[in-house]
């Protein structure tokens, strides 16, 4: 799913190091005011955390975010234990 620009969070230290190595700049995300969602029907302003969509779409997005959060927690706990999460290893 692609819904916009790319963000780098402070905990993505390897990506930040690569951006620094490549001399690429990052910019703070502008968070003040309304957001604008564009689709085939036009533009919609909104202030919620999630863009305007059907209840079914919102439920699916929340399910996927939960799944990704779960995977992230597993990865972080394995990393804390010194277990490899490189390609060829599995996260269960």
C-alpha positions as CSV (number, residue, x, y, z in Angstrom):
1,X,0.0,0.0,0.0
2,X,1.4,3.4,-0.9
3,X,-0.4,6.5,0.4
4,X,2.1,9.3,0.2
5,X,5.6,10.4,1.0
6,X,8.3,8.5,2.8
7,X,9.2,9.1,6.4
8,X,12.2,8.2,8.5
9,X,11.8,7.7,12.2
10,X,14.6,8.5,14.7
11,X,15.0,4.7,15.6
12,X,15.9,3.9,11.9
13,X,19.6,4.5,12.7
14,X,21.0,2.6,9.8
15,X,18.8,4.4,7.3
16,X,19.7,7.7,8.8
17,X,23.4,6.8,8.6
18,X,23.0,5.9,4.9
19,X,21.2,9.2,4.2
20,X,24.1,11.0,5.9
21,X,26.6,9.0,3.9
22,X,24.8,9.9,0.7
23,X,24.6,13.6,1.9
24,X,20.8,13.5,1.5
25,X,18.7,15.9,3.6
26,X,15.7,15.1,5.7
27,X,13.0,17.6,6.6
28,X,10.6,17.9,9.6
29,X,7.1,16.8,8.9
30,X,4.6,19.7,9.0
31,X,1.9,18.7,11.5
32,X,-0.1,21.9,12.1
33,X,-3.6,22.4,10.7
34,X,-5.8,20.3,8.5
35,X,-4.7,17.5,6.3
36,X,-5.9,17.0,2.7
37,X,-6.9,13.7,1.2
38,X,-7.1,13.6,-2.6
39,X,-9.0,10.9,-4.5
40,X,-11.0,10.5,-7.7
41,X,-13.8,12.5,-6.1
42,X,-11.7,15.5,-5.3
43,X,-10.1,16.9,-2.1
44,X,-11.3,16.4,1.5
45,X,-9.9,18.3,4.5
46,X,-9.6,16.4,7.8
47,X,-8.0,16.7,11.2
48,X,-8.1,13.0,12.4
49,X,-5.1,10.7,12.5
50,X,-6.5,8.6,9.6
51,X,-7.7,9.9,6.3
52,X,-11.5,9.8,5.5
53,X,-12.5,6.3,4.3
54,X,-15.2,3.7,4.7
55,X,-15.4,1.9,8.0
56,X,-14.3,-1.3,6.3
57,X,-11.2,0.4,4.9
58,X,-10.4,2.0,8.3
59,X,-10.8,-1.4,10.1
60,X,-8.4,-3.1,7.6
61,X,-5.8,-0.3,7.9
62,X,-6.0,-0.6,11.7
63,X,-5.6,-4.4,11.4
64,X,-2.6,-4.0,9.2
65,X,-1.0,-1.4,11.5
66,X,-1.5,-3.8,14.4
67,X,0.1,-6.6,12.5
68,X,3.1,-4.5,11.5
69,X,3.4,-3.3,15.1
70,X,3.5,-6.9,16.3
71,X,6.2,-7.8,13.8
72,X,8.2,-4.8,14.9
73,X,7.9,-5.8,18.5
74,X,9.1,-9.4,17.7
75,X,12.1,-8.0,15.7
76,X,13.1,-5.6,18.5
77,X,12.9,-8.3,21.2
78,X,15.0,-10.7,19.0
79,X,17.5,-7.9,18.4
80,X,17.7,-7.2,22.1
81,X,18.5,-10.9,22.7
82,X,21.2,-10.8,20.0
83,X,19.3,-13.1,17.6
84,X,19.9,-12.5,13.9
85,X,17.0,-11.1,11.8
86,X,19.0,-11.0,8.6
87,X,17.7,-12.5,5.4
88,X,17.7,-16.3,5.6
89,X,16.7,-16.3,9.3
90,X,13.0,-16.3,10.4
91,X,11.0,-14.3,12.8
92,X,8.3,-16.3,14.5
